[in-house]
Amino acid sequence: MALKREEKEQIIKYFARHESDTGSPEVQYALLRARIAQLQRHLAKHKKDYQTQRTLLRLVAKMRKLRSYMLKKYPERYEKVKRLLGLSK
């Protein structure tokens, strides 16, 4: 239940800093947000899927660490990502 290739490529293209960029914090953060949203939709239908719940919690923790890293190292880049994703925090 991973992101579809087209969806992933679109996110990478939108947030990439240069043509072959797939590992910058902005791209990673956007991909994590998309994956978390997908898992939340899945759990709305399948409430007792405990493995997916566990995966979701793991990804949220990973996203949280990545956010604090970006805030510490690249606050201006985090603000840009936050604005593009429409986040309040």
VEXDREN-256790 format. One line per 2 residues: their letters; for each residue x, y, z of N, C-alpha, C. Coordinates in nm, 2 decimals. Layout:
<lumzas>
a = X Y Z X Y Z X Y Z; ...
</lumzas>
This chain:
<lumzas>
ma = 0.08 -0.12 0.00 0.00 0.00 0.00 0.09 0.13 0.00; 0.18 0.13 -0.09 0.27 0.25 -0.10 0.20 0.35 -0.20
lk = 0.27 0.46 -0.21 0.22 0.57 -0.30 0.24 0.52 -0.45; 0.15 0.56 -0.53 0.16 0.52 -0.67 0.28 0.59 -0.73
re = 0.34 0.53 -0.83 0.46 0.59 -0.89 0.43 0.73 -0.95; 0.32 0.75 -1.02 0.29 0.88 -1.07 0.27 0.99 -0.97
ek = 0.21 0.95 -0.86 0.19 1.04 -0.75 0.32 1.08 -0.68; 0.41 0.98 -0.66 0.54 1.01 -0.60 0.62 1.09 -0.69
eq = 0.62 1.06 -0.82 0.70 1.14 -0.92 0.65 1.29 -0.92; 0.52 1.31 -0.91 0.47 1.44 -0.92 0.51 1.52 -0.79
ii = 0.51 1.46 -0.68 0.55 1.52 -0.55 0.70 1.56 -0.56; 0.78 1.46 -0.61 0.93 1.49 -0.62 0.95 1.60 -0.72
ky = 0.88 1.60 -0.83 0.90 1.71 -0.93 0.87 1.85 -0.87; 0.76 1.85 -0.79 0.71 1.98 -0.73 0.81 2.03 -0.63
fa = 0.86 1.94 -0.54 0.94 1.99 -0.43 1.09 1.98 -0.45; 1.14 1.92 -0.56 1.28 1.90 -0.58 1.35 2.04 -0.60
rh = 1.47 2.04 -0.55 1.55 2.17 -0.56 1.63 2.17 -0.69; 1.65 2.06 -0.75 1.71 2.05 -0.89 1.66 1.92 -0.95
es = 1.70 1.90 -1.08 1.64 1.80 -1.16 1.64 1.66 -1.10; 1.76 1.62 -1.05 1.77 1.48 -1.00 1.76 1.47 -0.85
dt = 1.70 1.57 -0.78 1.68 1.57 -0.64 1.57 1.48 -0.59; 1.60 1.38 -0.51 1.50 1.30 -0.45 1.52 1.28 -0.30
gs = 1.63 1.33 -0.25 1.66 1.31 -0.11 1.67 1.43 -0.02; 1.64 1.55 -0.07 1.64 1.67 0.01 1.53 1.66 0.11
pe = 1.55 1.73 0.23 1.45 1.73 0.33 1.31 1.77 0.29; 1.30 1.86 0.19 1.17 1.91 0.15 1.10 1.80 0.08
vq = 1.17 1.72 -0.01 1.11 1.61 -0.08 1.07 1.50 0.02; 1.16 1.47 0.11 1.13 1.36 0.21 1.00 1.40 0.29
ya = 0.99 1.52 0.33 0.88 1.57 0.41 0.75 1.56 0.34; 0.75 1.61 0.21 0.63 1.60 0.13 0.59 1.46 0.10
ll = 0.68 1.37 0.08 0.65 1.23 0.06 0.59 1.17 0.18; 0.65 1.20 0.30 0.60 1.15 0.42 0.45 1.20 0.45
ra = 0.43 1.32 0.42 0.29 1.38 0.44 0.19 1.31 0.35; 0.23 1.28 0.23 0.14 1.21 0.13 0.11 1.07 0.18
ri = 0.22 1.00 0.22 0.20 0.86 0.27 0.12 0.85 0.40; 0.13 0.95 0.49 0.05 0.95 0.61 -0.09 0.98 0.58
aq = -0.12 1.07 0.48 -0.26 1.10 0.44 -0.32 0.97 0.39; -0.24 0.90 0.31 -0.29 0.77 0.25 -0.33 0.67 0.36
lq = -0.24 0.66 0.45 -0.27 0.56 0.56 -0.39 0.61 0.65; -0.40 0.73 0.67 -0.52 0.78 0.74 -0.65 0.75 0.67
rh = -0.65 0.76 0.54 -0.77 0.73 0.46 -0.80 0.58 0.47; -0.69 0.50 0.47 -0.71 0.35 0.48 -0.76 0.32 0.62
la = -0.71 0.38 0.72 -0.76 0.35 0.86 -0.90 0.40 0.89; -0.95 0.49 0.81 -1.09 0.54 0.83 -1.18 0.42 0.79
kh = -1.14 0.34 0.69 -1.22 0.23 0.65 -1.20 0.10 0.73; -1.07 0.08 0.76 -1.03 -0.04 0.83 -0.98 -0.01 0.97
kk = -1.07 0.01 1.06 -1.03 0.06 1.19 -0.95 -0.04 1.27; -0.96 -0.17 1.25 -0.89 -0.27 1.32 -0.76 -0.32 1.26
dy = -0.71 -0.25 1.16 -0.58 -0.28 1.09 -0.47 -0.23 1.18; -0.43 -0.30 1.28 -0.33 -0.26 1.38 -0.19 -0.24 1.32
qt = -0.16 -0.32 1.22 -0.02 -0.31 1.16 -0.01 -0.17 1.09; -0.12 -0.13 1.02 -0.12 0.00 0.96 -0.11 0.11 1.06
qr = -0.18 0.09 1.17 -0.17 0.19 1.28 -0.03 0.21 1.33; 0.04 0.10 1.34 0.18 0.10 1.39 0.27 0.17 1.29
tl = 0.25 0.14 1.16 0.32 0.20 1.05 0.30 0.35 1.05; 0.17 0.39 1.07 0.14 0.53 1.07 0.21 0.60 1.19
lr = 0.21 0.54 1.30 0.28 0.60 1.42 0.43 0.62 1.39; 0.49 0.52 1.33 0.63 0.52 1.29 0.66 0.63 1.20
lv = 0.57 0.65 1.10 0.60 0.76 1.00 0.57 0.89 1.06; 0.48 0.91 1.15 0.46 1.04 1.21 0.58 1.07 1.29
ak = 0.64 0.98 1.36 0.76 1.01 1.44 0.87 1.05 1.35; 0.89 0.98 1.24 0.99 1.01 1.14 0.97 1.15 1.08
mr = 0.85 1.19 1.05 0.82 1.32 1.00 0.85 1.43 1.11; 0.82 1.40 1.23 0.84 1.49 1.34 0.99 1.52 1.35
kl = 1.07 1.42 1.34 1.22 1.43 1.35 1.27 1.51 1.23; 1.22 1.48 1.12 1.26 1.56 1.00 1.22 1.70 1.01
rs = 1.10 1.73 1.06 1.06 1.87 1.08 1.15 1.95 1.17; 1.19 1.88 1.29 1.27 1.95 1.38 1.41 1.97 1.32
ym = 1.46 1.88 1.24 1.59 1.89 1.17 1.58 2.01 1.07; 1.47 2.02 1.00 1.46 2.13 0.90 1.45 2.26 0.97
lk = 1.38 2.27 1.08 1.36 2.39 1.16 1.50 2.44 1.21; 1.58 2.34 1.25 1.71 2.38 1.31 1.81 2.42 1.20
ky = 1.82 2.34 1.09 1.92 2.36 0.99 1.88 2.46 0.88; 1.75 2.45 0.83 1.70 2.52 0.72 1.57 2.58 0.74
pe = 1.56 2.68 0.84 1.42 2.73 0.87 1.35 2.80 0.75; 1.42 2.86 0.66 1.36 2.93 0.55 1.30 2.82 0.45
ry = 1.37 2.71 0.43 1.32 2.61 0.35 1.20 2.54 0.41; 1.20 2.52 0.54 1.08 2.47 0.61 0.96 2.56 0.59
ek = 0.98 2.69 0.61 0.87 2.78 0.59 0.81 2.77 0.45; 0.90 2.75 0.35 0.85 2.74 0.21 0.77 2.61 0.20
vk = 0.81 2.50 0.25 0.74 2.38 0.24 0.61 2.39 0.32; 0.61 2.45 0.43 0.49 2.47 0.51 0.39 2.55 0.44
rl = 0.43 2.65 0.37 0.34 2.73 0.29 0.28 2.66 0.17; 0.37 2.58 0.10 0.32 2.50 -0.01 0.23 2.39 0.03
lg = 0.25 2.33 0.14 0.16 2.22 0.19 0.04 2.27 0.26; 0.04 2.40 0.29 -0.08 2.46 0.37 -0.09 2.41 0.51
ls = 0.03 2.41 0.58 0.03 2.36 0.72 0.02 2.48 0.81; -0.03 2.46 0.93 -0.04 2.57 1.02 0.08 2.57 1.12
k = 0.14 2.46 1.14 0.26 2.45 1.24 0.39 2.47 1.17
</lumzas>
